[in-house]
Amino acid sequence: MAKFKRILLKLSGESLQGSQGYGIDRTRLGEYAAQIKEISELGVQVGIVIGGGNIFRGLSGAASGLDRVKGDQMGMLATVINSLALSSALKSVGVKARVMTAVRMEPIGEFYNKWAAIEALERGEVVIMSCGTGQPYFTTDTGSSLRGIEIEADVMLKGTRVDGVYTADPEKDPTATRFDKITYDEVLARGLRVMDATATLMCKENHLPIQVFNMDKPGNLRRVIDGEAVGTFVY
Ligand code: UDP
């Protein structure tokens, strides 16, 4: 029995670049599609929000002199590119997936609305909700909190390239230790960068728990769904 009936899976754009350092790594994309197929076939309803950091981030655009709002719009378009790639990879392994966009751009994607998303999920389709929130100055972490709450997901599964939430950045500090579970308040008080504070606060206020886990290890998504203690639970 799957632990969760409906999930919001947040994937980072950066992970999608694999070892290439930029763009979309086909192997990584294929691994993600295989992991998603596995849980979708268990009957889990899967909503996905994917980042765009492998292609463009508004903040780095602003740092190099671009207008911040235009930079963020470029970032949102990057999430559409990743969403299209993922939907295509899912299709090629036989999983029906649709891309919705928070900014109107038919026929690239269907304009997002909560009820159409839920109907598709209930039919067993994977729904990829792109453009984050559709607004500048936000991130796809906030976009995934928002969509997770809207689609009434049981949990947000934040797939990252580390094994969970640590006391410090484990890639920089070898003495860092991992939490099995941690409260939203402690994440905020310790300034842990699980997600940005806006996203964490939204989850807290709307009672959406977050499971942070390493999505780059094939099979981990299934383990989370099976209820294994993989990663860190934020509640
Ligand atoms: N973005 C935005 N509004 C949103 C979501 C994303 O403006 O609601 C832009 C922002 O510029 C951000 C970029 O899209 O830097 C890519 O998203 P993000 O950095 O969250 O991607 P990730 O780090 O997950 O790859």
Residues whose N, C-alpha, C, O or C-beta is under 5 A from the ligand:
A	BS01	UDP	L11 S12 G13 E14 G51 G52 G53 N54 F56 R57 G58 L59 G71 D72 Q73 G75 M76 C131 G132 T133 G134 Q135 P136 Y137 F138 T139 T140 D141 G143
